[in-house]
Amino acid sequence: MADTTILTSIHGKRFGLDRPGNAILDRGDAAGPTILSSTSYTNVAASTALTASSTETLFSTSYSIPANTLVPGQLIKISYWGIVTASNSTDTFASVLRIGGLAGTALFTHTATDATNNDIFLGEYTLVIRTIGASGTVVGWGWGKNVPAVEATTAVRTDVLASTAIDTTVAQVIGVTGQFSSTNAGNSARLDMLAVQMA
């Protein structure tokens, strides 16, 4: 996973940076060098409200993995939650966690449901980069609320991502989308938390 030629000795251990800039540690055991866990992104404020939108739209809170920084075996852990703050009549709301932006791979889909005020959508997803390059591959699994629903009324669903293409030579945006079934101004949602951890 890491390039051991750039490690330096510190008190019997070897510590340094690999080519993509990840901190790595070699304890001198059979495990070899490992990338130290780090939080790449956490939002400090909720996203801009998504209001009266009937097309799938990325919330303003997202994280872009820079091009050519992912390495084989790299772990990406994503956690997120958001809320429907206002809803009109029987209009529905759906949400999708994606990597690669709006046109990228759908990781977890919260099925459209009749939205009510304070419905929560949330989930977690873990990805592992298998190969890199323009024809790279990624696998993963995650879980989330099957449909947006008020707090403490969770119906959980799991999801598995079989080997899927990912171009690591370009930036990969991790984000969550929202979509109402109408453009009524009484519909609004926001993404309150997005955290991306890479190791």
N, C-alpha and C positions, 0 to 999 in steps of 0.2 A: 504494500500500500504506500509506504513512504520511501523516499530516496535516502538511504543510509549514508551516502557519501558526504552529506552536508552536516551530519551530526557532529557536535563538539562535546568533549568530555567535561563533565561537571561533577566532582565528588564521586567518581566511579560510575556515574550514569551518563548517558549521552542524550543531549537535548538540542533541539534546533528547529529549523523550518524546512519543510519540503518545498518543491518547486511552486505549487499553487499558493504557498504562504501559510499552510496549516502548521501549528505548533505540534511537534512530535517528540516522543520520549522513548528511549530504549533502555530498559532496566537491566539488560544483560542476561535475560532469561530466554527460554525457548520461544516465547511469544514473539520476540523480535520487536521492531519499532512499531508504535501505535500512535495514531492521531489523538491528541488530547481533545476532550469534548469542549465545545465552545458554543455559546449562543450567538448566532449570526444576526438575529433580528428579533426585537420585540417592539411593538408600537407603544408610544407614550401617550397617545390620545385615540379616541374612537375615530373611525373613518367619517368622512363627509356623509351625510344622509343620502340614501338612494331613494328618490321620491318620484312617483308617477312614471315609472319605467316599465314598459311591457316587453322590452328586449333584454336578453341576458347581458349584464353589465358588471364589470369588475368593480368591487368596492375600492375606494381610493387608497386603502391600506393594503400594501402588498410588499413582497421582497423579491429582488432580482439577484439570482446567483450569477456572478460575473462569468463571462465566456472563458473557457479553457482553464477553469479552476477545479472542476470535479475530477476525482481519481477513482480507479476501480476499488470497490470495497467500501466506498464512502457512505456513511449513514446520514440520512436527512430525516429529522423528526419535526412534524408540523402539528401545532395545536391551535385551535381557533374557536371563537364563539361570537355570535351576533344576536340581534334582537329586532323583531318587527315592532316598531314604536307606534305605528298608526295603521289602521286598515279600514277599507271601505266595503261594506256589505258582505257579499260572498266571494269577493275577489281572492284569488289564490296567490301564494308566494312559494317560490322554489329557490334553492341555493345549491351551488356546486363548488367543491374544492378542486382547483386545477393547478397543474404545473405546465409551463410553456405559454402562459397567458390565456386570453379568451379563446384562441384557436387551438390551444394545447390539449394535453391529456386530462380527461376528467377522472379524478381520483375517487371522489365520493359525491354522490348526488342525494340531496335531501328532496324527496318527492314533493311535488306541488300539492299544497293543501289549502283549504279555506283558512285564510289568515285571520288571526284575532290579535288584538293588542297584547304585547308582551310575549308573543311566541318566541321561543329561543331555538336557534340552530347552532349546533356545536359538533366537534369531532376531533379526532387525532389520526395521524397517518404517518407511517414509517416507510421510508424508501431506502433501497440499497442500490448503488450504482454498480452494475456488473462490468460493463465495458464502456470506453469513452470514444470520442471522435464524432464525426458527422453521422455515423451509424451506430452510436452508443446504445446501450440497453439499460433498463432499470426494472426492478421488481419491488413489490411492497404489499402492505396490508394496513387496514385501518378500521375504525369504527366511528359511528356517529348516530345522532337521532335520525330515525327513519324519515320523519316529517317534522317540520318546525312545530313546536308545541310549548305550552307554558312550562315554567320550571317545575320539576318534580313529577312530571307526567311523561317520562321518557320511554319510548319504545326503541331499543337499540338494535342496530343492524351492523354486521361486519362486512368487510369488502376485501377482496384479494386482487392485486394487480399482477397478472402473469407478465413474463418478459415482454417489455414494450420499448419501442424505439425512442431514443432521446438524443438530440444533437447537442453535445457538450461543447461544441466550438462556438456556440452562440449563447447569449444570456438566456437564462430560464427563469421566468417570472412565476413565483408561487403566489396565488391569490384566491380569493373567494368571490363568487358572483352572486347576484341576486336578480330575481325577475318576478314581477307581478303580472297578473293576467290582464290588467287594464292600465291605462295611463291616468286613472283618477288621482287627483291631487291629494286625496285622503289616504293614499298608500305611502308608507315610508318605512325604511329599515336602515340599520347601520351595522358595521362590523366593529365590535368592541375590543376584541383581542386577536392578534395573530403573532405567534411565536414560531421561529424556525431555528432549530438546533442542528448543527452539523458536526460530525465527529469522524 
